[in-house]
């Protein structure tokens, strides 16, 4: 069942990933309180509803103001909830329910400037020089990590497609075979590149004075146990996000090396992210990450395996409603969610903040009955009689929640997932 779960859980894991970063919101002190959930205009869900103090759900209508579309609701309780639904022509229908304080519901929104950018898309062409016959280059730019390979046998050319027009930070890595993996043996970083769409930039030459060597440090993985893990490094600038790791293998070694950008090439707002992610042990996996500017020898502490939820059926009509009860795990003190997937067409996710769980007496995640709420499409709900893949996601650390997260120096995060199948 392991391989089937791993492949089936991919779509579900993507739907849960919105809860894996932070926006630094906190509990509201005293009612009444207004919850505002904002999205980039054009990216808002097609249906939004809030739960009132009496337990009923009320559809919310959007307010559009330029680049943002906002859904608003006034609560008379510190325990609040929001539901969103979206149907995609190329993916599953997703229904998400989040329980939190009114001030925390904003984590559901997405006003990240990188996502709201409406600039037209273009293409950047180029050529890489200074590669050995057995080497290759990886060139990337943009907040969505547009990344292309360049090989000497193909003339070292590359095309970065679907890149937002305007100034770009372009990173090129030289990858040299080192045993069973590749090592970064050269870096070129160009900032503020602004060329017309389809233009060719000057040659990226790893033999020139523009190129520099990465700095290498070690990371110790605490709490790894006997699990295998992959260690990766990302590099973030104000204009782009880049991967510095090259095809890192999974091993059980507790001490690893990692590559980073030297201090001399860093600017004020640059950050690295160092992540360790275990391979699945049974049906569970764990990860930990830290954000930092300067590379030093570091320790990353992985949390324990997440507990298995106590699952039960609340009702089967008019839709299938499930309940998941989970014990508190102090290492995952920010957010807990459980997702349910039926086939490739339906995903339902229920999430709860730690503040809500503390006030409500624990993590009791219930799929609510929404079929009677105005505007709700019953096709978004789970169906009785069909197998359900469940995935639990738990999050802790100092990095908060939501697509609007702005990581800071020293932020850490811990997450864990567990999954299984609930037979009809």
C-alpha positions as CSV (number, residue, x, y, z in Angstrom):
1,X,0.0,0.0,0.0
2,X,3.0,2.3,0.6
3,X,3.6,3.1,-3.1
4,X,-0.1,3.6,-3.8
5,X,-0.4,6.0,-0.9
6,X,2.7,8.0,-1.9
7,X,1.5,8.6,-5.4
8,X,-2.1,9.3,-4.5
9,X,-1.1,11.6,-1.7
10,X,0.8,14.0,-4.0
11,X,-2.3,16.0,-5.0
12,X,-3.6,16.0,-1.5
13,X,-0.2,17.2,-0.1
14,X,-0.3,20.2,-2.5
15,X,-3.7,21.2,-1.2
16,X,-2.4,21.1,2.4
17,X,0.7,23.1,1.7
18,X,-1.1,26.5,2.1
19,X,-0.8,25.9,5.8
20,X,2.9,25.5,5.8
21,X,4.1,29.1,6.0
22,X,3.2,32.0,8.2
23,X,1.6,35.5,8.3
24,X,2.2,36.3,12.0
25,X,-1.5,36.7,13.0
26,X,-2.6,36.3,16.6
27,X,-5.7,35.8,18.7
28,X,-8.3,38.5,18.9
29,X,-9.0,39.8,22.4
30,X,-12.7,40.1,23.0
31,X,-15.7,40.2,20.6
32,X,-16.9,41.7,18.3
33,X,-14.2,41.1,15.8
34,X,-14.0,41.4,12.0
35,X,-12.4,38.7,10.0
36,X,-10.9,39.7,6.6
37,X,-9.8,37.1,4.1
38,X,-8.1,38.8,1.0
39,X,-6.9,37.3,-2.3
40,X,-5.2,38.6,-5.4
41,X,-8.1,39.5,-7.7
42,X,-8.5,36.6,-10.1
43,X,-7.1,34.1,-7.6
44,X,-10.0,34.2,-5.1
45,X,-12.1,31.0,-4.5
46,X,-15.4,30.8,-6.2
47,X,-17.2,30.3,-2.9
48,X,-16.5,31.5,0.7
49,X,-18.6,31.1,3.8
50,X,-18.1,32.0,7.5
51,X,-19.6,30.2,10.5
52,X,-21.7,32.4,12.9
53,X,-21.7,32.0,16.7
54,X,-24.8,29.9,16.5
55,X,-23.1,27.4,14.3
56,X,-24.8,28.3,11.0
57,X,-22.8,29.1,7.9
58,X,-23.3,32.2,5.9
59,X,-22.0,32.8,2.3
60,X,-19.8,35.8,2.0
61,X,-19.8,38.1,-1.0
62,X,-16.5,39.6,-2.3
63,X,-15.5,43.2,-2.3
64,X,-13.1,44.0,-5.1
65,X,-10.7,46.9,-4.7
66,X,-8.0,47.0,-7.5
67,X,-5.6,44.1,-7.1
68,X,-7.4,42.6,-4.1
69,X,-10.7,40.8,-3.5
70,X,-11.7,40.6,0.2
71,X,-14.3,38.5,2.0
72,X,-15.4,40.0,5.4
73,X,-17.4,38.8,8.4
74,X,-18.0,40.1,11.9
75,X,-17.9,37.6,14.7
76,X,-19.3,37.8,18.2
77,X,-17.1,35.0,19.5
78,X,-13.3,34.3,19.5
79,X,-14.0,30.9,17.9
80,X,-14.4,31.4,14.2
81,X,-14.4,29.4,11.0
82,X,-14.2,30.0,7.2
83,X,-14.8,27.6,4.3
84,X,-13.6,28.1,0.8
85,X,-14.3,26.1,-2.4
86,X,-12.7,26.1,-5.8
87,X,-13.3,24.0,-8.9
88,X,-10.4,23.6,-11.3
89,X,-10.6,22.6,-14.9
90,X,-7.2,20.9,-14.7
91,X,-7.4,19.5,-11.1
92,X,-9.6,18.4,-8.3
93,X,-12.4,20.3,-6.6
94,X,-11.0,21.6,-3.3
95,X,-13.1,22.4,-0.2
96,X,-11.2,23.8,2.8
97,X,-12.5,24.6,6.3
98,X,-10.3,26.4,8.8
99,X,-11.0,26.9,12.5
100,X,-9.3,29.8,14.2
101,X,-9.8,33.1,16.0
102,X,-11.2,35.9,13.8
103,X,-7.8,37.5,13.5
104,X,-6.2,34.2,12.4
105,X,-8.6,33.5,9.4
106,X,-6.5,35.8,7.2
107,X,-4.0,33.0,6.8
108,X,-6.5,31.5,4.3
109,X,-6.0,34.4,2.0
110,X,-3.3,35.1,-0.6
111,X,-2.1,38.7,-1.3
112,X,1.6,37.7,-1.8
113,X,3.0,40.3,-4.2
114,X,4.7,37.6,-6.2
115,X,1.3,35.9,-6.8
116,X,-0.5,39.2,-7.4
117,X,1.9,40.3,-10.1
118,X,-0.1,40.9,-13.3
119,X,2.9,41.8,-15.5
120,X,3.0,40.0,-18.9
121,X,5.1,37.0,-19.2
122,X,8.2,36.8,-21.3
123,X,11.3,34.7,-22.1
124,X,15.0,35.1,-21.4
125,X,17.5,33.4,-23.6
126,X,21.2,32.8,-22.9
127,X,24.3,30.7,-23.2
128,X,26.6,29.2,-20.6
129,X,30.4,28.9,-21.0
130,X,33.1,27.5,-18.8
131,X,31.6,24.0,-18.5
132,X,33.6,20.8,-18.7
133,X,32.4,18.0,-20.9
134,X,30.8,16.1,-18.0
135,X,29.4,19.2,-16.3
136,X,26.1,21.0,-16.7
137,X,24.6,24.3,-15.6
138,X,21.3,25.1,-13.9
139,X,19.9,28.6,-14.5
140,X,16.9,29.9,-12.5
141,X,15.0,33.1,-11.9
142,X,11.6,34.3,-10.6
143,X,9.5,33.6,-7.5
144,X,8.2,30.4,-9.1
145,X,11.7,29.0,-9.6
146,X,11.8,28.9,-13.4
147,X,14.8,26.6,-13.9
148,X,16.5,25.3,-17.0
149,X,19.6,23.1,-17.6
150,X,22.4,23.9,-20.1
151,X,24.7,21.2,-21.4
152,X,28.0,21.6,-23.3
153,X,27.0,19.1,-25.9
154,X,24.0,21.3,-26.8
155,X,26.0,24.5,-27.0
156,X,25.3,25.6,-23.5
157,X,22.1,27.4,-24.5
158,X,19.0,27.8,-22.2
159,X,15.6,29.4,-22.3
160,X,13.8,30.7,-19.2
161,X,10.1,30.7,-20.2
162,X,7.0,32.3,-18.7
163,X,9.1,34.7,-16.7
164,X,7.4,37.9,-15.4
165,X,8.8,40.9,-17.3
166,X,10.8,43.5,-15.4
167,X,14.0,43.3,-13.3
168,X,15.1,39.7,-12.6
169,X,17.7,38.1,-10.3
170,X,19.3,35.3,-12.3
171,X,21.3,32.5,-10.6
172,X,23.4,30.0,-12.5
173,X,25.0,27.0,-10.9
174,X,27.8,24.8,-12.3
175,X,27.2,21.2,-11.4
176,X,30.1,18.8,-11.4
177,X,29.7,15.0,-10.9
178,X,30.9,13.9,-7.4
179,X,30.4,10.2,-6.9
180,X,26.7,9.4,-7.0
181,X,25.7,13.1,-6.9
182,X,26.6,16.5,-8.2
183,X,28.5,19.3,-6.4
184,X,28.1,23.0,-6.9
185,X,31.6,24.2,-8.2
186,X,30.7,27.6,-9.5
187,X,28.0,30.3,-9.1
188,X,27.0,33.4,-11.2
189,X,24.5,35.7,-9.7
190,X,23.1,38.6,-11.7
191,X,20.8,41.1,-10.0
192,X,18.2,43.4,-11.6
193,X,18.5,42.0,-15.1
194,X,15.8,43.8,-17.2
195,X,15.7,42.8,-20.8
196,X,12.9,42.9,-23.4
197,X,10.9,39.7,-23.7
198,X,12.8,37.1,-25.8
199,X,16.1,39.0,-25.5
200,X,19.4,37.2,-25.1
201,X,21.5,38.1,-22.0
202,X,25.3,38.3,-22.1
203,X,27.1,34.9,-21.9
204,X,27.2,33.4,-18.4
205,X,30.8,32.4,-18.1
206,X,32.0,30.3,-15.2
207,X,35.6,31.0,-16.2
208,X,35.1,34.8,-15.8
209,X,35.6,37.1,-12.8
210,X,31.8,37.2,-12.5
211,X,31.8,33.6,-11.2
212,X,32.5,32.7,-7.5
213,X,32.7,29.6,-5.4
214,X,30.0,28.6,-2.9
215,X,30.7,28.5,0.8
216,X,30.3,25.0,2.4
217,X,29.2,24.4,6.0
218,X,27.8,21.4,7.9
219,X,24.4,20.7,9.3
220,X,23.7,18.1,12.1
221,X,20.3,16.5,12.0
222,X,18.9,15.9,15.5
223,X,16.0,13.5,16.0
224,X,16.7,11.7,12.7
225,X,16.7,8.2,14.2
226,X,17.2,5.6,11.6
227,X,15.2,7.5,8.9
228,X,16.7,8.6,5.6
229,X,16.6,12.3,4.9
230,X,17.3,14.7,2.1
231,X,18.9,18.1,2.9
232,X,18.3,21.0,0.5
233,X,19.3,24.7,0.5
234,X,17.2,27.5,-1.1
235,X,18.3,31.1,-1.7
236,X,15.8,33.9,-1.6
237,X,16.1,37.5,-2.9
238,X,13.5,40.2,-3.1
239,X,12.9,39.2,-6.7
240,X,13.4,35.5,-6.9
241,X,13.8,32.1,-5.2
242,X,16.5,29.6,-6.2
243,X,17.5,26.0,-5.3
244,X,21.1,25.6,-4.4
245,X,21.0,21.9,-3.9
246,X,21.8,19.5,-6.8
247,X,20.0,16.2,-6.8
248,X,20.7,15.5,-3.1
249,X,20.3,11.8,-2.2
250,X,18.5,10.5,0.8
251,X,20.8,9.0,3.4
252,X,20.7,8.2,7.2
253,X,23.8,10.3,7.9
254,X,23.3,12.7,10.8
255,X,26.0,15.2,9.6
256,X,25.9,16.7,6.1
257,X,27.5,19.5,4.2
258,X,25.5,22.2,2.4
259,X,26.3,24.9,0.0
260,X,25.4,28.6,0.4
261,X,26.1,32.1,-1.1
262,X,29.2,33.7,0.5
263,X,28.6,36.9,2.6
264,X,30.5,39.0,0.1
265,X,27.7,38.4,-2.5
266,X,24.7,38.9,-0.2
267,X,22.4,41.9,0.0
268,X,20.4,43.1,2.9
269,X,17.2,41.2,2.3
270,X,18.7,38.0,1.1
271,X,17.9,34.8,3.0
272,X,18.9,31.1,2.8
273,X,16.5,28.3,3.8
274,X,18.0,25.0,4.9
275,X,15.6,22.1,4.9
276,X,15.8,18.5,6.0
277,X,13.0,16.2,5.0
278,X,12.8,12.5,5.8
279,X,11.7,9.8,3.5
280,X,8.5,8.0,4.5
281,X,8.9,5.7,7.5
282,X,5.8,3.6,7.2
283,X,3.2,6.2,6.2
284,X,4.8,9.1,8.1
285,X,7.4,11.8,7.1
286,X,8.9,14.7,8.9
287,X,10.7,17.9,8.0
288,X,12.5,20.9,9.6
289,X,13.8,24.2,8.2
290,X,15.6,27.3,9.3
291,X,16.0,30.7,7.6
292,X,19.3,32.5,7.9
293,X,21.5,35.1,6.1
294,X,25.1,33.9,6.7
295,X,26.1,30.3,6.4
296,X,27.4,28.7,9.6
297,X,27.6,25.1,11.0
298,X,24.0,24.4,12.2
299,X,21.8,21.9,13.9
300,X,18.3,21.1,12.6
301,X,16.0,19.3,15.0
302,X,13.3,17.1,13.5
303,X,10.1,16.6,15.5
304,X,8.6,13.2,16.3
305,X,6.3,11.2,14.0
306,X,2.8,12.6,14.0
307,X,0.1,10.7,15.9
308,X,-2.5,8.7,14.0
309,X,-5.9,10.4,14.1
310,X,-8.9,8.8,15.7
311,X,-11.3,8.8,12.7
312,X,-15.0,8.4,12.8
313,X,-18.1,9.0,10.6
314,X,-20.3,11.9,11.8
315,X,-22.9,11.3,9.2
316,X,-23.4,9.8,5.7
317,X,-26.3,12.0,4.4
318,X,-26.6,14.3,2.6
319,X,-22.8,14.1,2.4
320,X,-20.1,12.1,4.1
321,X,-18.8,14.0,7.1
322,X,-15.8,12.7,9.0
323,X,-14.2,13.6,12.3
324,X,-10.5,13.4,13.2
325,X,-9.4,13.7,16.8
326,X,-5.7,14.2,17.5
327,X,-3.7,14.6,20.7
328,X,-1.6,17.7,21.2
329,X,2.1,17.4,20.2
330,X,4.2,20.3,21.6
331,X,6.7,20.2,18.8
332,X,3.8,21.1,16.3
333,X,2.4,24.0,18.2
334,X,1.0,26.1,15.3
335,X,-1.4,24.3,13.1
336,X,-3.0,20.9,12.5
337,X,-5.0,19.8,9.4
338,X,-6.4,16.7,8.0
339,X,-7.2,16.2,4.3
340,X,-9.4,13.7,2.6
341,X,-9.1,12.7,-1.0
342,X,-11.6,10.6,-3.0
343,X,-10.1,9.6,-6.4
344,X,-8.6,12.5,-8.4
345,X,-11.6,14.8,-8.3
346,X,-12.4,15.7,-4.7
347,X,-10.3,17.0,-1.8
348,X,-11.7,18.2,1.5
349,X,-9.3,19.7,4.1
350,X,-10.1,20.7,7.7
351,X,-7.5,22.8,9.6
352,X,-7.3,24.2,13.1
353,X,-4.9,26.7,14.8
354,X,-3.4,26.0,18.2
355,X,-5.3,29.0,19.7
356,X,-8.6,27.6,18.6
357,X,-7.8,24.1,19.8
358,X,-6.7,25.5,23.2
359,X,-10.1,27.3,23.6
360,X,-12.2,24.4,22.2
361,X,-10.6,21.7,24.3
362,X,-8.4,20.0,21.8
363,X,-8.0,19.1,18.1
364,X,-11.4,17.9,17.2
365,X,-11.5,18.4,13.4
366,X,-15.0,17.9,12.0
367,X,-16.1,18.3,8.4
368,X,-19.2,20.5,8.7
369,X,-22.5,20.1,6.8
370,X,-22.5,22.8,4.2
371,X,-24.9,21.5,1.6
372,X,-27.7,23.8,2.9
373,X,-25.6,26.9,2.7
374,X,-26.3,29.4,-0.1
375,X,-24.1,28.9,-3.2
376,X,-22.6,25.6,-2.0
377,X,-22.2,22.9,-4.7
378,X,-22.8,19.4,-3.3
379,X,-20.1,18.1,-5.7
380,X,-17.5,19.7,-3.4
381,X,-18.4,17.4,-0.6
382,X,-17.2,13.8,0.2
383,X,-19.4,11.0,-1.1
384,X,-20.5,8.0,1.1
385,X,-19.4,4.6,-0.1
386,X,-16.1,5.6,-1.7
387,X,-12.6,5.0,-0.3
388,X,-10.9,8.0,1.3
389,X,-7.2,8.7,1.5
390,X,-6.5,10.8,4.6
391,X,-3.4,12.9,5.3
392,X,-2.6,14.6,8.6
393,X,-0.3,17.6,8.6
394,X,1.1,19.1,11.7
395,X,3.2,22.4,11.9
396,X,5.3,24.0,14.6
397,X,8.1,26.5,15.1
398,X,8.3,30.2,14.8
399,X,7.4,30.5,11.1
400,X,3.6,31.2,11.0
401,X,0.9,30.3,8.5
402,X,-0.4,31.3,5.1
403,X,0.7,32.3,1.6
404,X,1.5,35.9,2.8
405,X,4.4,34.7,5.0
406,X,7.5,36.9,5.1
407,X,10.3,34.7,6.7
408,X,12.7,36.4,9.0
409,X,16.3,35.7,10.0
410,X,16.3,32.8,12.5
411,X,12.8,31.6,11.7
412,X,12.4,27.8,12.1
413,X,9.6,25.4,11.1
414,X,8.8,21.8,11.9
415,X,6.2,19.8,10.1
416,X,5.1,16.2,9.9
417,X,2.6,14.2,7.9
418,X,0.9,10.9,8.3
419,X,-1.5,9.1,5.9
420,X,-3.7,6.1,5.5
421,X,-6.8,4.8,3.9
422,X,-10.3,4.8,5.3
423,X,-12.4,2.1,3.7
424,X,-16.1,3.0,2.9
